[in-house]
Amino acid sequence: MFTIDAHLDLSMNALEWNRDLTRPVKEINAREKGLTDKPDRGNATVSLPTLREGNIGLVVATQIARYVAPDNPLPGWHSPAQAWAQTQGQLAWYKAMEDAGEMVQVNDLPSLEKHLDLWMNQVPNAESPIGYILSLEGADSIVDLSYLEKSYESGLRALGPAHYGPGRYAQGTDATGFMGKKGQELLKLMESLNIILDATHLCDDSFWEALDHFSGNVWASHSNCRSLVNHNRQFSDDQIKALIDRGAVIGGALDAWMMVPGWIRGKSLPKEMDCDLEKIIDHMDHICQLAGNANHIGIGTDLDGAYGREQSPYDLETIADLGRIPTMLQNRGYKLDDIEKVMHGNWIRFLKKAWG
């Protein structure tokens, strides 16, 4: 079944992990054998051929670069200008993939409909380009608001104001506090440009402030449920209900520590924690129960988001295994129409409304 993944850090993997994503996953992992510079070496799950294998023809693909103040222990760049330069290198990789025919940018309704026609009405093959919607994860690299306008001209269509920790425009995971005037000005320009607000990673204070000051389109590309895994990275039921009221779609994330309670990063293993793909169905189903329908869930895996198979569901070898989710939903009593909504329909409906 045609599938949309609303969150993949493709350019980060290409540039910071030095992965040639035009190659099969097996080949990428073989080349990393023996490397120890990153904990997930040899455990990749994502590449462009593997996306095609799984009929995952459209993704939301990120740029990401954090600014860190002198007292911030997180990894990142020491100035917003450096962070901007990093995102522009990532953009250059996407453009190179376009030039090679590997990918194609989807940034408005005509390009969306053209790409969906290729993947849903024709017969995609090993050469069919993967469509990507450009998203910025964390706004630190927006040096000033003129840079947001430049980003829009380059195709940026979604933005999450924060990532982990304190940010220049909003506060993110494991941080607290509000967005303030600077963040509110960012939201105002995003709204005028019709850039989608990605509520993922916003801390609770910034989350509620963002919804109060932004009247545009909102989604959550890769988030799970706090009632199932109690952490500030997840959404509370009240937050989920607020997103539902705004017409948002929430993409289920496959980072194991977000799927099952009690995970200790760097120590726990998926099999011993009984973390399989069924657990993401639990999170999806919880959102459906809150909504009373299946109109607000989708897939936003975050696979290879600075982790690999060592922190993914144990029954997932590569991203192509998303193809097992329809049967899992069917076994939970979901009808075909609702299964299609989860795999692609909800994201398509959202985008057509946002861009129509």
KEKOLVO-981323 format. One line per 2 residues: their letters; for each residue z, y, x of C-alpha. Coordinates in nm, 2 decimals, m for minus. Layout:
REM KEKOLVO-981323
a) Z Y X  ...;
//
This chain:
REM KEKOLVO-981323
mf) 0.00 0.00 0.00  m0.09 0.35 0.13;
ti) 0.23 0.50 0.28  0.34 0.85 0.38;
da) 0.62 0.89 0.64  0.77 1.24 0.61;
hl) 0.93 1.25 0.96  0.80 1.13 1.29;
dl) 0.87 1.29 1.63  0.52 1.20 1.77;
sm) 0.47 1.48 2.01  0.82 1.44 2.15;
na) 0.75 1.08 2.22  0.42 1.17 2.38;
le) 0.55 1.44 2.61  0.92 1.37 2.68;
wn) 0.90 0.99 2.67  0.56 0.99 2.83;
rd) 0.42 0.75 2.57  0.05 0.71 2.52;
lt) 0.06 0.68 2.14  m0.31 0.59 2.12;
rp) m0.20 0.24 2.26  m0.04 m0.05 2.06;
vk) 0.34 m0.05 2.05  0.35 m0.38 2.25;
ei) 0.16 m0.22 2.53  0.38 0.09 2.53;
na) 0.69 m0.13 2.56  0.54 m0.34 2.83;
re) 0.47 m0.03 3.04  0.84 0.08 3.00;
kg) 0.98 m0.25 3.12  1.25 m0.19 3.37;
lt) 1.29 0.18 3.30  1.64 0.30 3.25;
dk) 1.60 0.68 3.22  1.64 0.66 2.84;
pd) 1.85 0.41 2.64  1.56 0.31 2.41;
rg) 1.31 0.22 2.69  1.09 m0.07 2.59;
na) 1.21 m0.05 2.23  0.94 0.17 2.08;
tv) 0.83 0.10 1.72  0.56 0.37 1.66;
sl) 0.21 0.44 1.78  m0.11 0.55 1.61;
pt) m0.27 0.20 1.60  0.05 0.07 1.44;
lr) 0.05 0.34 1.18  m0.30 0.23 1.09;
eg) m0.19 m0.13 1.08  0.08 m0.04 0.83;
ni) m0.16 0.17 0.61  0.05 0.48 0.70;
gl) m0.22 0.73 0.69  m0.03 1.06 0.65;
vv) 0.28 1.17 0.83  0.49 1.48 0.87;
at) 0.49 1.53 1.24  0.73 1.75 1.43;
qi) 0.76 2.01 1.69  1.12 2.02 1.83;
ar) 1.29 2.22 2.10  1.66 2.34 2.10;
yv) 1.80 2.65 2.25  2.15 2.60 2.40;
ap) 2.39 2.88 2.48  2.60 2.85 2.80;
dn) 2.89 2.70 2.61  2.68 2.45 2.42;
pl) 2.70 2.10 2.57  2.40 1.96 2.39;
pg) 2.07 1.92 2.58  1.82 2.20 2.53;
wh) 1.65 2.50 2.67  1.83 2.80 2.82;
sp) 1.61 3.06 2.64  1.42 3.08 2.31;
aq) 1.11 3.15 2.51  1.14 2.82 2.69;
aw) 1.19 2.64 2.36  0.88 2.81 2.23;
aq) 0.68 2.70 2.53  0.80 2.34 2.47;
tq) 0.68 2.35 2.11  0.34 2.49 2.22;
gq) 0.30 2.20 2.46  0.37 1.97 2.17;
la) 0.12 2.15 1.95  m0.14 2.11 2.23;
wy) m0.09 1.73 2.22  m0.16 1.73 1.85;
ka) m0.47 1.93 1.91  m0.58 1.69 2.18;
me) m0.53 1.40 1.93  m0.75 1.59 1.68;
da) m1.02 1.64 1.95  m1.01 1.27 2.02;
ge) m1.05 1.18 1.65  m0.71 1.01 1.65;
mv) m0.54 1.26 1.41  m0.64 1.54 1.17;
qv) m0.42 1.83 1.05  m0.35 1.85 0.68;
nd) m0.24 2.20 0.59  m0.37 2.29 0.24;
lp) m0.48 2.14 m0.08  m0.85 2.08 0.01;
sl) m0.76 1.91 0.34  m0.49 1.70 0.16;
ek) m0.74 1.59 m0.11  m1.01 1.51 0.15;
hl) m0.76 1.30 0.36  m0.62 1.12 0.06;
dl) m0.98 1.03 m0.05  m1.04 0.87 0.29;
wm) m0.72 0.66 0.29  m0.69 0.58 m0.08;
nq) m1.04 0.57 m0.22  m1.24 0.44 0.08;
vp) m1.16 0.16 0.33  m0.97 0.30 0.63;
na) m1.03 0.12 0.96  m0.91 0.12 1.32;
es) m1.08 0.45 1.38  m0.95 0.64 1.07;
pi) m0.76 0.95 1.18  m0.39 0.97 1.10;
gy) m0.33 1.29 0.89  m0.04 1.50 1.00;
il) 0.15 1.79 0.84  0.31 2.01 1.11;
sl) 0.68 2.06 1.08  0.93 2.24 1.30;
eg) 1.27 2.06 1.34  1.51 2.34 1.42;
ad) 1.41 2.71 1.43  1.55 2.79 1.77;
si) 1.20 2.83 1.93  1.11 3.11 1.68;
vd) 1.17 3.39 1.94  1.14 3.65 1.66;
ls) 0.99 3.64 1.32  0.64 3.73 1.45;
yl) 0.64 3.38 1.61  0.68 3.22 1.27;
ek) 0.36 3.39 1.16  0.19 3.26 1.48;
sy) 0.32 2.91 1.40  0.19 2.94 1.04;
es) m0.16 3.03 1.18  m0.14 2.71 1.40;
gl) m0.08 2.50 1.09  0.30 2.50 1.05;
ra) 0.38 2.41 0.69  0.75 2.29 0.69;
lg) 1.06 2.40 0.88  1.41 2.28 0.91;
pa) 1.62 2.58 1.03  1.87 2.37 1.22;
hy) 1.90 2.05 1.41  2.22 1.92 1.58;
gp) 2.49 2.18 1.66  2.48 2.55 1.63;
gr) 2.14 2.72 1.60  2.00 3.06 1.63;
ya) 1.91 3.08 1.25  2.14 2.82 1.09;
qg) 2.41 2.57 1.17  2.32 2.20 1.19;
td) 2.47 1.85 1.21  2.83 1.85 1.34;
at) 2.85 2.23 1.33  2.99 2.45 1.06;
gf) 2.92 2.80 0.94  2.66 3.01 0.76;
mg) 2.31 3.12 0.84  2.38 3.49 0.81;
kk) 2.14 3.78 0.80  1.90 3.65 1.07;
gq) 1.87 3.31 0.89  1.82 3.48 0.56;
el) 1.54 3.69 0.70  1.38 3.37 0.83;
lk) 1.40 3.22 0.48  1.25 3.53 0.33;
lm) 0.94 3.51 0.56  0.91 3.13 0.51;
es) 0.90 3.19 0.14  0.63 3.46 0.16;
ln) 0.42 3.23 0.38  0.48 2.93 0.15;
ii) 0.64 2.72 0.43  0.85 2.43 0.29;
ld) 1.22 2.45 0.36  1.34 2.11 0.51;
at) 1.71 2.09 0.42  1.77 1.80 0.66;
hl) 2.03 1.87 0.92  2.18 2.18 0.76;
cd) 2.56 2.18 0.77  2.72 2.22 0.43;
ds) 2.77 2.59 0.45  2.42 2.66 0.57;
fw) 2.28 2.42 0.31  2.43 2.60 0.02;
ea) 2.34 2.94 0.16  1.98 2.83 0.22;
ld) 1.94 2.72 m0.14  2.09 3.04 m0.27;
hf) 1.85 3.26 m0.06  1.53 3.06 m0.08;
sg) 1.32 3.03 m0.39  1.03 2.84 m0.24;
nv) 0.96 2.46 m0.21  1.24 2.25 m0.07;
wa) 1.24 1.89 0.06  1.46 1.67 0.28;
sh) 1.23 1.49 0.51  1.48 1.23 0.65;
sn) 1.83 1.21 0.50  2.05 0.95 0.35;
cr) 2.36 0.94 0.12  2.71 1.05 0.23;
sl) 2.87 0.83 m0.04  2.74 0.52 0.14;
vn) 2.78 0.64 0.50  3.04 0.92 0.52;
hn) 2.92 1.17 0.78  2.82 1.54 0.76;
rq) 2.46 1.44 0.86  2.42 1.28 0.52;
fs) 2.40 1.45 0.18  2.69 1.45 m0.07;
dd) 2.62 1.36 m0.43  2.65 1.73 m0.52;
qi) 2.39 1.82 m0.26  2.15 1.55 m0.38;
ka) 2.19 1.67 m0.74  2.11 2.03 m0.62;
li) 1.80 1.90 m0.44  1.69 1.71 m0.75;
dr) 1.73 2.03 m0.95  1.50 2.20 m0.71;
ga) 1.23 1.93 m0.74  1.29 1.80 m0.39;
vi) 1.19 1.47 m0.25  1.44 1.30 0.00;
gg) 1.29 1.07 0.26  1.50 0.77 0.36;
al) 1.58 0.76 0.73  1.59 0.43 0.93;
da) 1.83 0.54 1.20  2.09 0.25 1.18;
wm) 2.40 0.47 1.21  2.29 0.66 0.90;
mv) 2.22 0.34 0.70  2.55 0.14 0.74;
pg) 2.91 0.26 0.78  3.11 0.19 1.10;
wi) 2.82 0.21 1.34  2.93 0.31 1.70;
rg) 2.63 0.46 1.88  2.56 0.30 2.21;
ks) 2.77 m0.01 2.12  2.68 m0.14 1.78;
lp) 2.38 m0.37 1.73  2.17 m0.39 1.41;
ke) 2.22 m0.77 1.36  2.59 m0.77 1.40;
md) 2.62 m0.47 1.17  2.40 m0.64 0.91;
cd) 2.16 m0.34 0.92  1.83 m0.45 0.76;
le) 1.57 m0.27 0.56  1.76 m0.36 0.24;
ki) 2.01 m0.10 0.34  1.77 0.19 0.30;
id) 1.69 0.06 m0.05  2.06 0.10 m0.12;
hm) 2.04 0.47 m0.03  1.72 0.52 m0.23;
dh) 1.86 0.34 m0.53  2.17 0.56 m0.52;
ic) 1.95 0.88 m0.54  1.76 0.72 m0.82;
ql) 2.08 0.66 m1.02  2.18 1.02 m0.97;
ag) 1.84 1.15 m1.08  1.79 0.90 m1.36;
na) 1.44 0.83 m1.22  1.25 0.74 m0.91;
nh) 1.08 1.09 m0.87  1.29 1.22 m0.58;
ig) 1.28 0.95 m0.31  1.03 0.87 m0.04;
ig) 1.01 0.75 0.32  1.10 0.97 0.62;
td) 1.18 0.71 0.88  1.26 0.92 1.19;
ld) 1.17 0.60 1.39  1.16 0.65 1.76;
ga) 1.36 0.97 1.71  1.53 0.94 2.05;
yg) 1.62 0.58 1.96  1.43 0.25 1.92;
re) 1.47 m0.10 1.79  1.82 m0.11 1.93;
qs) 1.92 0.13 1.66  1.67 0.04 1.38;
py) 1.69 m0.23 1.11  1.70 m0.57 1.27;
dl) 1.41 m0.69 1.05  1.18 m0.41 1.16;
et) 0.96 m0.49 1.46  0.73 m0.19 1.43;
ia) 0.67 0.09 1.18  0.41 m0.13 1.01;
dl) 0.70 m0.33 0.86  0.74 m0.05 0.61;
gr) 0.49 m0.26 0.42  0.78 m0.49 0.32;
ip) 0.95 m0.21 0.12  0.74 m0.25 m0.20;
tm) 0.85 m0.61 m0.24  1.21 m0.51 m0.18;
lq) 1.19 m0.25 m0.45  1.02 m0.49 m0.69;
nr) 1.31 m0.74 m0.63  1.55 m0.46 m0.74;
gy) 1.36 m0.42 m1.06  1.14 m0.12 m0.97;
kl) 0.80 m0.12 m1.15  0.47 m0.07 m0.97;
dd) 0.44 0.29 m1.08  0.78 0.38 m0.93;
ie) 0.71 0.18 m0.61  0.39 0.38 m0.56;
kv) 0.60 0.70 m0.61  0.83 0.59 m0.33;
mh) 0.56 0.49 m0.09  0.34 0.80 m0.14;
gn) 0.33 0.94 m0.49  0.63 1.16 m0.48;
wi) 0.52 1.33 m0.15  0.17 1.38 m0.29;
rf) 0.30 1.53 m0.61  0.53 1.76 m0.42;
lk) 0.25 1.88 m0.19  0.00 1.94 m0.47;
ka) 0.25 2.15 m0.65  0.35 2.34 m0.33;
wg) m0.01 2.40 m0.23  m0.18 2.42 m0.57;
//
